[in-house]
């Protein structure tokens, strides 16, 4: 199956034309208009060292309907204990840099290049990309967090990190509960991870995902700076 070569035009081939591993196209840039069109089309950038920019649309797609979040009792106790404090959109650049720098088991290097980092920081300033920060005590830097992009009724999760036990889990659960309150009903995790499977994420066929995405893009995008004020019951913050 041929891989499409992108140029300066802000267009993408059909997601259904991706190869069996999900690779659809190479090239192009990370202009906000191109990145937003990609996500709205069921496509996302996934750079790899030594290659031109790569664009993917995997089949199946790994997703979590926000209403179907499963939270282990042990994690609920940590959430209710208030060990960590969670914020939204307070330290986006710090979160995405940590996601790029913190080592992961079985992973060498990072796909979060400086070009991609700069692109998502710009999307954050435009009100489309969002971060979750997890804090402990009076620390000046978050000990965990994640970031992603939101369009319509969907949130596209990109990466997370943790420097303290359960920090990223606390951030993720708090985010999903906030998304429920915001009317955002689907979290796109892109590809399978055991971490998110434990919270109820599961595979959808590409066709099912694209059909649902088209419907969710009819929902107005919650653009701008997010916060948790009024989004969660008091005993969950």
Backbone bond lengths (Angstrom), bond angles and torsions (degrees), N, CA, C in turn:
res aa  C-N    CA-C-N  psi(-1)  N-CA   C-N-CA  omega(-1)  CA-C   N-CA-C  phi
1 X - - - 1.463 - - 1.526 108.68 -
2 X 1.343 120.01 127.26 1.459 121.48 -175.27 1.523 112.06 -69.68
3 X 1.332 115.71 145.49 1.455 122.04 175.18 1.526 107.44 -97.29
4 X 1.293 118.26 129.96 1.455 122.57 -174.26 1.529 110.86 -80.57
5 X 1.322 116.42 139.55 1.452 123.12 177.06 1.522 108.68 -100.04
6 X 1.333 116.30 120.54 1.457 120.77 -179.23 1.530 110.51 -88.32
7 X 1.340 115.51 154.18 1.462 120.77 175.68 1.519 108.23 -127.32
8 X 1.347 117.69 -151.86 1.460 120.03 -175.16 1.524 113.12 -73.88
9 X 1.323 118.12 -13.94 1.464 120.58 178.51 1.526 110.31 -70.84
10 X 1.331 116.35 140.81 1.465 121.19 -179.40 1.528 107.87 -89.86
11 X 1.315 115.35 76.65 1.462 121.71 179.58 1.529 108.16 -143.04
12 X 1.344 115.69 156.73 1.453 121.91 177.00 1.524 109.67 -133.20
13 X 1.318 116.76 150.68 1.476 119.47 170.18 1.520 110.25 -70.91
14 X 1.319 115.77 172.18 1.461 120.35 179.07 1.530 110.34 -65.39
15 X 1.331 118.79 134.94 1.472 120.46 176.63 1.522 112.65 -54.69
16 X 1.316 117.61 -31.38 1.461 121.51 -178.46 1.531 112.04 -66.07
17 X 1.345 117.35 -12.59 1.461 120.93 179.20 1.527 113.07 -87.10
18 X 1.330 117.77 2.62 1.468 120.57 180.00 1.520 111.00 -64.34
19 X 1.325 115.93 154.67 1.464 119.77 178.08 1.532 109.32 -75.57
20 X 1.338 119.32 174.58 1.475 120.87 -175.18 1.525 114.12 -58.69
21 X 1.347 117.62 -24.17 1.459 120.26 178.18 1.525 112.55 -89.31
22 X 1.321 116.87 -0.30 1.455 120.18 178.34 1.513 115.06 97.54
23 X 1.338 118.18 -7.09 1.459 120.43 -179.89 1.520 109.58 -72.32
24 X 1.328 115.21 127.48 1.457 120.77 -174.24 1.526 112.54 -113.77
25 X 1.345 117.41 -42.91 1.459 120.20 -172.56 1.520 109.96 -154.45
26 X 1.328 115.83 161.34 1.469 122.43 175.75 1.521 108.27 -130.97
27 X 1.340 114.60 154.23 1.449 119.66 174.43 1.514 113.30 94.97
28 X 1.325 115.09 -165.30 1.446 120.10 -175.58 1.520 110.76 75.24
29 X 1.312 116.12 -169.69 1.458 121.08 -179.57 1.511 110.88 -129.29
30 X 1.340 114.73 -171.15 1.452 120.93 -177.10 1.528 111.15 -114.23
31 X 1.344 115.56 38.42 1.449 119.49 174.55 1.534 109.39 -60.93
32 X 1.339 117.97 146.30 1.471 119.09 -179.10 1.522 113.18 -52.42
33 X 1.332 117.86 -41.90 1.456 120.47 -178.45 1.520 111.69 -62.04
34 X 1.330 116.76 -39.07 1.464 120.32 -179.56 1.527 111.02 -70.54
35 X 1.327 116.42 -42.95 1.464 119.76 -179.21 1.529 110.59 -64.72
36 X 1.321 117.24 -43.37 1.461 120.43 179.62 1.528 111.19 -64.49
37 X 1.327 116.71 -41.15 1.463 119.77 177.25 1.525 110.25 -63.04
38 X 1.329 117.17 -39.60 1.464 120.39 179.65 1.527 110.51 -58.36
39 X 1.331 117.25 -53.62 1.461 119.73 -178.20 1.516 111.77 -61.81
40 X 1.327 116.60 -39.83 1.463 119.69 178.71 1.521 112.13 -66.28
41 X 1.333 116.96 -18.27 1.468 122.10 -179.63 1.521 112.58 -100.27
42 X 1.344 117.78 2.07 1.458 120.45 -178.56 1.515 113.41 83.76
43 X 1.337 116.70 26.78 1.469 123.56 -175.92 1.527 108.06 -126.97
44 X 1.332 117.62 150.77 1.462 119.81 175.27 1.527 110.05 -146.34
45 X 1.339 117.01 152.83 1.470 120.46 177.59 1.523 110.62 -79.84
46 X 1.329 115.65 140.61 1.466 121.14 178.78 1.531 107.39 -143.92
47 X 1.326 116.33 81.93 1.469 119.62 -175.75 1.530 112.42 -61.93
48 X 1.324 114.82 153.15 1.462 122.20 174.38 1.522 107.69 -137.74
49 X 1.324 115.84 135.34 1.460 120.60 -176.64 1.535 110.94 -58.95
50 X 1.320 115.56 132.57 1.457 121.09 177.42 1.505 115.05 88.70
51 X 1.335 117.36 0.97 1.463 121.69 -178.70 1.534 109.58 -123.08
52 X 1.346 116.79 157.52 1.469 118.33 168.46 1.521 109.27 -61.87
53 X 1.322 116.49 168.75 1.456 120.97 179.62 1.530 110.21 -57.06
54 X 1.333 116.65 130.34 1.459 122.73 -176.93 1.527 110.11 -108.09
55 X 1.335 115.05 140.23 1.468 121.68 179.37 1.523 108.97 -121.62
56 X 1.330 116.94 133.72 1.455 121.93 -172.14 1.527 112.59 -125.06
57 X 1.317 114.51 152.75 1.469 122.72 169.54 1.525 107.21 -147.46
58 X 1.331 117.26 85.27 1.469 120.45 -172.29 1.524 112.71 -74.06
59 X 1.313 114.18 157.66 1.460 122.80 175.44 1.527 107.42 -138.78
60 X 1.342 118.76 111.76 1.459 127.17 9.54 1.527 112.87 -80.91
61 X 1.332 114.72 172.32 1.459 123.64 176.49 1.517 108.13 -107.38
62 X 1.326 118.25 139.39 1.459 121.42 -177.46 1.525 108.33 -98.57
63 X 1.332 117.18 119.91 1.465 121.31 -172.26 1.531 110.72 -136.21
64 X 1.335 114.21 161.26 1.460 121.53 173.47 1.526 108.97 -133.84
65 X 1.325 119.28 109.01 1.465 119.70 169.03 1.528 108.10 -61.81
66 X 1.319 117.68 127.27 1.463 120.14 -171.32 1.524 112.63 -60.64
67 X 1.328 117.66 -30.69 1.467 120.87 180.00 1.526 112.51 -71.62
68 X 1.338 117.57 -12.53 1.462 121.31 -176.52 1.528 112.73 -104.59
69 X 1.327 116.48 16.84 1.465 120.68 177.47 1.520 111.26 -57.56
70 X 1.333 116.29 132.80 1.463 122.42 174.33 1.527 108.38 -112.01
71 X 1.321 116.33 128.27 1.463 120.99 -178.40 1.526 109.19 -120.77
72 X 1.322 118.71 118.54 1.464 120.64 177.56 1.535 111.18 -58.68
73 X 1.319 116.64 147.41 1.468 120.90 -179.15 1.523 111.51 -58.04
74 X 1.337 116.15 -38.43 1.466 119.00 -178.68 1.523 111.10 -63.79
75 X 1.327 117.24 -36.63 1.457 120.48 179.05 1.526 110.96 -74.01
76 X 1.323 117.22 -35.59 1.465 120.07 175.50 1.518 111.12 -60.31
77 X 1.332 116.55 -37.45 1.465 119.64 178.39 1.526 110.44 -64.09
78 X 1.329 116.58 -40.76 1.464 120.15 178.31 1.523 110.63 -65.01
79 X 1.333 116.57 -41.68 1.463 120.69 178.14 1.526 110.88 -61.08
80 X 1.314 117.50 -45.13 1.466 121.26 -177.11 1.529 112.21 -74.96
81 X 1.326 116.51 -21.13 1.460 120.89 -179.44 1.534 111.33 -74.66
82 X 1.332 115.48 -22.79 1.464 118.78 179.70 1.515 113.56 75.94
83 X 1.323 117.43 28.03 1.468 120.55 178.12 1.517 110.80 -60.01
84 X 1.317 116.11 -37.59 1.461 121.84 -178.48 1.532 110.04 -119.28
85 X 1.312 114.43 153.90 1.461 122.24 172.47 1.525 107.51 -109.33
86 X 1.329 117.27 136.99 1.461 121.80 -176.08 1.521 109.68 -118.94
87 X 1.324 116.00 136.79 1.458 122.13 175.55 1.530 109.15 -131.78
88 X 1.315 115.52 165.79 1.458 122.27 175.12 1.526 109.33 -120.54
89 X 1.321 115.41 138.65 1.465 122.72 171.59 1.524 113.96 56.34
90 X 1.325 117.24 33.75 1.468 120.42 177.23 1.527 112.47 -98.53
91 X 1.338 117.48 -24.34 1.474 119.78 -174.46 1.523 109.12 -150.91
92 X 1.331 116.47 57.45 1.463 120.30 -174.17 1.526 112.01 -58.39
93 X 1.321 117.91 -49.48 1.461 120.24 -176.17 1.517 111.33 -62.61
94 X 1.324 116.77 -40.00 1.460 120.26 177.96 1.517 111.25 -62.24
95 X 1.338 117.38 -41.81 1.468 121.42 -179.28 1.522 110.91 -64.63
96 X 1.331 117.65 -48.49 1.463 118.39 -176.32 1.526 110.76 -67.56
97 X 1.332 117.60 -33.19 1.473 119.07 176.27 1.519 110.98 -67.07
98 X 1.318 116.90 -40.64 1.463 119.65 177.31 1.527 110.84 -63.58
99 X 1.319 116.50 -39.63 1.467 119.54 177.62 1.528 111.09 -60.32
100 X 1.333 116.09 -34.12 1.460 120.41 178.94 1.523 112.49 -76.07
101 X 1.328 117.69 -31.48 1.461 121.43 -169.69 1.518 114.94 -96.16
102 X 1.340 117.68 -31.79 1.469 119.66 -174.58 1.524 109.57 -71.79
103 X 1.346 118.48 123.96 1.473 121.01 -179.01 1.523 111.91 -63.05
104 X 1.355 115.16 149.37 1.450 121.68 176.80 1.524 109.11 -124.35
105 X 1.321 115.79 143.82 1.465 120.25 179.40 1.522 110.08 -58.64
106 X 1.335 116.09 130.24 1.457 120.56 175.93 1.510 114.92 75.87
107 X 1.333 117.62 9.48 1.465 120.26 -178.53 1.512 110.07 -126.73
108 X 1.320 116.31 126.95 1.459 121.61 177.62 1.520 108.32 -103.37
109 X 1.335 115.81 128.31 1.452 119.06 178.27 1.523 111.57 73.33
110 X 1.330 115.82 -162.07 1.456 121.29 -178.26 1.516 110.27 -146.94
111 X 1.329 115.95 152.07 1.454 120.91 174.83 1.531 111.13 -91.36
112 X 1.353 116.29 -5.46 1.466 120.17 179.49 1.528 107.95 -84.98
113 X 1.314 116.04 86.31 1.461 122.27 179.75 1.525 110.15 -74.09
114 X 1.338 116.15 167.73 1.462 119.86 176.49 1.524 110.84 -61.95
115 X 1.343 116.81 -35.98 1.463 120.48 178.49 1.524 110.49 -64.08
116 X 1.331 115.90 -44.90 1.454 119.44 179.92 1.525 110.59 -67.07
117 X 1.330 117.36 -41.27 1.460 121.15 178.87 1.528 110.15 -58.11
118 X 1.327 116.65 -47.73 1.464 120.28 -179.71 1.524 111.56 -61.99
119 X 1.332 116.18 -38.55 1.466 120.49 -179.56 1.526 111.00 -64.00
120 X 1.329 117.56 -41.75 1.453 119.57 -177.70 1.527 111.58 -76.36
121 X 1.306 117.52 -30.47 1.461 119.44 172.77 1.527 109.56 -62.30
122 X 1.324 117.35 -41.36 1.463 120.18 176.30 1.524 110.81 -63.25
123 X 1.329 117.50 -42.13 1.460 120.47 177.98 1.528 111.46 -64.51
124 X 1.323 116.46 -31.20 1.461 120.05 174.63 1.529 110.06 -65.32
125 X 1.324 116.74 -45.62 1.466 120.16 178.48 1.526 111.37 -62.10
126 X 1.331 116.65 -29.46 1.461 120.97 178.47 1.532 112.47 -81.90
127 X 1.338 116.90 -6.21 1.457 120.62 175.78 1.507 116.25 91.92
128 X 1.339 117.43 11.61 1.469 120.75 -178.72 1.531 113.28 -102.86
129 X 1.308 118.38 -33.11 1.462 122.18 -178.65 1.528 109.16 -99.41
130 X 1.325 115.76 142.20 1.461 120.94 -172.52 1.528 110.78 -136.92
131 X 1.314 114.44 153.99 1.466 120.21 179.41 1.518 110.37 -125.87
132 X 1.311 114.00 154.05 1.464 122.94 171.53 1.515 106.57 -117.64
133 X 1.319 116.67 128.02 1.460 121.00 179.14 1.521 110.11 -115.17
134 X 1.314 116.57 136.34 1.459 122.47 178.06 1.526 107.20 -116.52
135 X 1.322 115.95 126.07 1.457 122.10 -174.27 1.520 110.28 -119.81
136 X 1.326 114.80 149.39 1.466 119.61 174.41 1.521 108.32 -128.12
137 X 1.326 115.50 126.11 1.459 119.65 179.80 1.522 111.93 61.82
138 X 1.325 115.33 -140.16 1.460 121.63 -177.54 1.526 112.45 -99.89
139 X 1.325 116.88 22.26 1.464 120.23 -178.34 1.527 110.68 -58.11
140 X 1.335 115.34 145.18 1.466 120.68 179.90 1.514 112.50 -88.38
141 X 1.343 117.25 -9.94 1.455 122.28 178.47 1.531 109.12 -128.21
142 X 1.327 118.14 145.03 1.470 119.91 -179.98 1.521 111.63 -65.81
143 X 1.332 115.82 147.30 1.461 121.25 177.87 1.527 111.27 -97.33
144 X 1.293 116.78 0.60 1.455 122.01 177.48 1.513 109.01 -170.40
145 X 1.324 115.26 165.74 1.457 118.08 178.13 1.509 112.41 165.89
146 X 1.305 114.98 -179.48 1.448 122.14 177.62 1.519 109.00 -157.51
147 X 1.329 114.76 165.37 1.460 118.55 177.36 1.521 109.38 -143.14
148 X 1.324 114.92 161.36 1.452 120.77 178.59 1.512 109.87 -171.60
149 X 1.299 114.81 -168.20 1.460 121.65 -174.68 1.516 108.51 -131.87
150 X 1.335 116.86 144.58 1.452 120.63 -177.54 1.519 111.23 -124.40
151 X 1.321 115.48 133.09 1.462 123.12 173.32 1.524 107.83 -137.95
152 X 1.314 116.85 130.68 1.451 119.81 177.99 1.516 111.52 55.74
153 X 1.318 116.72 -130.92 1.453 122.18 -179.88 1.514 113.98 -95.65
154 X 1.339 117.04 22.16 1.469 121.06 -178.96 1.526 110.86 -125.32
155 X 1.332 114.98 145.99 1.463 121.99 172.46 1.515 107.23 -120.28
156 X 1.334 116.49 127.70 1.456 122.82 -177.62 1.526 108.81 -103.78
157 X 1.326 116.36 101.43 1.456 120.57 -178.44 1.512 111.36 -73.54
158 X 1.328 116.29 138.21 1.457 120.83 -176.90 1.531 113.28 -109.88
159 X 1.310 117.23 -55.76 1.466 118.74 -176.76 1.520 109.20 -160.83
160 X 1.336 115.61 159.51 1.460 121.03 176.56 1.524 109.74 -142.31
161 X 1.328 115.61 163.03 1.467 120.25 177.45 1.524 108.59 -145.58
162 X 1.327 115.48 160.79 1.462 121.20 175.96 1.514 109.27 -148.18
163 X 1.325 115.90 132.17 1.460 122.18 173.84 1.520 111.45 -108.57
164 X 1.340 116.29 -10.09 1.462 122.89 178.87 1.532 108.23 -128.27
165 X 1.338 117.98 153.51 1.468 120.39 -179.46 1.522 112.22 -56.46
166 X 1.322 115.87 130.32 1.461 123.90 174.67 1.528 114.53 68.71
167 X 1.327 118.31 5.40 1.468 119.60 -175.45 1.525 111.77 -62.83
168 X 1.332 117.64 -45.69 1.468 118.96 -179.26 1.527 110.99 -68.32
169 X 1.341 117.28 -32.97 1.468 120.65 178.38 1.526 110.76 -65.24
170 X 1.326 116.36 -43.38 1.462 120.81 177.48 1.518 109.96 -61.13
171 X 1.332 116.65 -43.13 1.456 120.18 178.64 1.510 112.35 -63.60
172 X 1.321 116.72 -41.86 1.463 120.47 -178.05 1.528 111.15 -66.36
173 X 1.317 117.81 -47.54 1.463 120.54 -178.83 1.529 110.21 -62.74
174 X 1.327 117.10 -41.85 1.465 119.93 178.25 1.520 110.69 -62.09
175 X 1.322 116.80 -40.87 1.465 120.20 177.96 1.526 110.93 -62.09
176 X 1.329 117.40 -48.55 1.467 119.99 -176.68 1.524 110.18 -61.14
177 X 1.318 117.79 -41.09 1.458 120.18 177.97 1.529 111.09 -64.30
178 X 1.325 116.98 -37.09 1.463 120.00 175.86 1.522 110.76 -67.36
179 X 1.327 117.30 -40.46 1.463 120.12 178.35 1.520 111.22 -60.51
180 X 1.318 117.25 -38.36 1.460 120.41 176.11 1.523 109.95 -57.37
181 X 1.329 116.13 -44.76 1.463 120.37 -179.77 1.527 111.59 -68.43
182 X 1.319 117.04 -30.61 1.464 121.39 -179.44 1.536 112.68 -79.35
183 X 1.330 117.28 -7.83 1.459 120.46 -176.93 1.515 113.69 81.61
184 X 1.326 116.81 21.55 1.469 122.04 177.92 1.531 107.13 -100.31
185 X 1.306 116.57 113.86 1.465 120.30 -165.07 1.520 115.51 -102.55
186 X 1.338 118.15 -6.16 1.469 119.08 -177.90 1.513 110.67 -137.45
187 X 1.348 115.86 130.82 1.461 122.06 172.49 1.519 107.60 -106.65
188 X 1.313 116.23 122.53 1.460 122.25 177.89 1.522 108.32 -93.38
189 X 1.324 116.47 111.92 1.456 121.56 177.53 1.527 111.97 -94.48
190 X 1.337 116.77 -0.26 1.466 124.72 174.19 1.522 112.49 72.04
191 X 1.332 117.58 -71.88 1.470 120.81 -178.36 1.528 109.48 -128.26
192 X 1.324 115.06 161.23 1.456 121.11 -173.96 1.528 112.28 -61.03
193 X 1.341 115.25 134.66 1.461 121.75 166.90 1.524 107.75 -136.94
194 X 1.338 118.78 134.82 1.465 120.57 177.48 1.522 111.63 -58.65
195 X 1.348 116.30 -33.22 1.463 121.58 -178.98 1.524 110.85 -56.42
196 X 1.337 117.54 -48.88 1.465 121.12 -177.47 1.526 112.10 -81.32
197 X 1.310 117.02 -24.52 1.464 119.45 176.26 1.519 110.61 -60.19
198 X 1.329 116.58 -35.34 1.467 120.35 179.39 1.529 112.17 -64.50
199 X 1.329 116.43 -22.88 1.464 120.23 179.22 1.530 112.59 -92.87
200 X 1.325 117.13 1.78 1.457 120.34 176.14 1.509 115.25 110.11
201 X 1.330 118.39 0.15 1.463 120.21 177.91 1.523 110.06 -65.92
202 X 1.336 115.93 149.20 1.459 120.13 -176.67 1.531 109.66 -152.59
203 X 1.332 116.64 163.74 1.466 119.05 -179.41 1.517 112.71 -79.49
204 X 1.329 114.95 140.37 1.453 122.90 168.86 1.519 107.94 -119.63
205 X 1.310 117.02 148.38 1.460 118.98 172.60 1.529 109.20 -64.03
206 X 1.315 116.00 154.60 1.464 119.24 177.54 1.527 111.23 -57.25
207 X 1.336 116.69 -41.07 1.456 120.33 -178.69 1.528 110.94 -61.46
208 X 1.313 116.07 -44.45 1.468 118.68 179.33 1.527 110.11 -64.55
209 X 1.313 115.93 -42.04 1.466 119.72 179.91 1.524 111.20 -61.72
210 X 1.332 117.59 -47.48 1.464 120.50 -178.62 1.517 111.73 -63.91
211 X 1.319 116.84 -37.51 1.469 120.18 177.96 1.520 111.11 -64.12
212 X 1.340 116.30 -45.42 1.462 119.98 179.91 1.531 110.86 -68.57
213 X 1.327 117.19 -38.61 1.463 120.37 179.20 1.522 110.91 -60.71
214 X 1.313 116.91 -43.06 1.471 120.54 179.10 1.525 110.42 -57.41
215 X 1.336 116.43 -40.89 1.467 120.10 179.09 1.520 110.85 -68.25
216 X 1.330 116.90 -42.20 1.458 120.85 -176.55 1.524 112.62 -68.52
217 X 1.317 117.92 -26.50 1.462 120.35 179.42 1.526 112.14 -72.36
218 X 1.317 117.71 -9.03 1.462 121.00 174.01 1.528 111.23 -76.96
219 X 1.331 116.79 -17.20 1.465 121.66 177.80 1.534 108.49 -76.24
220 X 1.331 118.88 136.47 1.471 120.07 177.70 1.527 111.00 -58.82
221 X 1.325 116.75 137.06 1.461 121.86 178.49 1.523 110.17 -72.96
222 X 1.328 116.07 132.56 1.468 121.36 176.33 1.532 107.91 -82.60
223 X 1.298 114.89 80.80 1.468 121.20 -173.17 1.526 110.73 -90.36
224 X 1.331 116.36 145.30 1.455 121.33 179.21 1.512 111.04 118.14
225 X 1.318 116.33 -167.40 1.465 121.88 -179.45 1.516 109.98 -80.43
226 X 1.325 116.21 130.23 1.459 121.53 179.10 1.523 110.17 -94.62
227 X 1.328 116.06 152.67 1.466 121.15 168.80 1.518 108.56 -148.46
228 X 1.326 115.56 171.72 1.456 121.20 -175.47 1.519 112.67 -95.59
229 X 1.312 118.76 -1.62 1.463 121.18 -177.44 1.522 110.71 -58.99
230 X 1.313 116.09 117.95 1.455 121.06 178.35 1.515 114.78 78.62
231 X 1.344 117.77 -3.13 1.460 119.75 -176.54 1.513 113.24 -85.91
232 X 1.347 117.31 -23.91 1.458 120.85 -174.90 1.516 111.38 -128.91
233 X 1.336 117.52 148.37 1.472 120.06 171.73 1.528 110.02 -58.56
234 X 1.294 116.86 151.09 1.465 120.70 -175.05 1.528 113.02 -58.94
235 X 1.321 117.33 -35.37 1.466 118.52 -176.44 1.518 112.86 -78.04
236 X 1.349 117.08 2.16 1.467 119.74 177.66 1.520 112.35 -107.28
237 X 1.311 118.94 -1.52 1.462 121.14 -177.00 1.502 110.59 -99.31
